[in-house]
Amino acid sequence: MSAYDAIATKIITEQELLIGPIAWEQAQKVSGLSVDVAAHASEVKGNPKEVLEKLVAQYEVLFGPASREVCRDAARPLIAQVPQEGIPAVLK
């Protein structure tokens, strides 16, 4: 599992704590992200920076700016594993 996979999965699981299984359903709508609901795992298949931006945006469209903060908090412990230029602005 790459750092980007771990970040995406952590974001989804943190959203799940707030909104339940719909978090996984919403993640499945993000292009470039492969989601395995049964395993509670995700894999970034596209440009990692863009995929993470789309994932955050997917939640933000439905649940507003507070969901962005949940995503940032979820990603914070893992973000150090990613080069600075690879970190999406929405997670900084």
N, C-alpha and C positions, 0 to 999 in steps of 0.2 A: 504494500500500500504506500503510495507516494504521500508527501506532505499535503499536496492539494486534495487527494482523496480523503485524507484524515480531516482536513479542514471542512470540506463539503459535508462529510458524514457528521461531524460534530455540530455544524450549523443545523442540519436537519434534525438531529436528535434533541437539540436544545429547543428548536421550534416545536417539536413533538410534545415536549413537556408542557407547553402552553396551549397548543391547539389540537393535540392528539394526532391520530393517524392521517389527518388531512395534510400534515406536514410532508409525509412521504408522497402523497398524491400530487401535491404541488411540485415537489422536486422532480417527479417523473415528467413534468411538462417542460423542463429546462433542457434545451438542445445542447448536446455535448456532454451531458451527464447521464451515466448509466446507473440506475438505481435498482438495488435488490432489497425489496421491502422485507422479505422473509429473513434475510440475514442482517438486516439493519446496516447495510453498507452501500456505499456509492463509489463510483469510479469516474474520474474526469477523463473524457475522451477527446475533448476539443482543446482549444487554447485555454489553459487553466485560469488565467486572469479574467478572461471574458466569461467563462463558465461560472466562476464564483460571483462575478458582477450580476449575471443573469439570475442566479439562485437567490441572491439577496433581493434583487428587484422583484422576483416572483412573490416573495413574502411581503414585500413593502406595498405592492399594488393591492393586495388583499387586506393587510392588517396595519398599514400605515407606518410612519417613521419609527415607532417603538420597536417594530420588528427588525429594523436595521441595527438598533442597539443590541438586541438579543444576538444577532449575527456577529457583531463586533466582539461582544463578550465571549461568545463561543469560540471564535477564531483566535482570540488574544494569546492563549497559551501555546498555540501551534504555529503562529505566524513567524516566529523567529527561525523556523526551518525553511523559510522561503526567501529567496533573494529579494531585496528591497524593490527592484524594478518589476518583480513578479507579483507584488501585493496590490490587489485592486484598491482604488481610492476609497471605495465604500467600506473597506475593512480597516482603514488607517485611522 
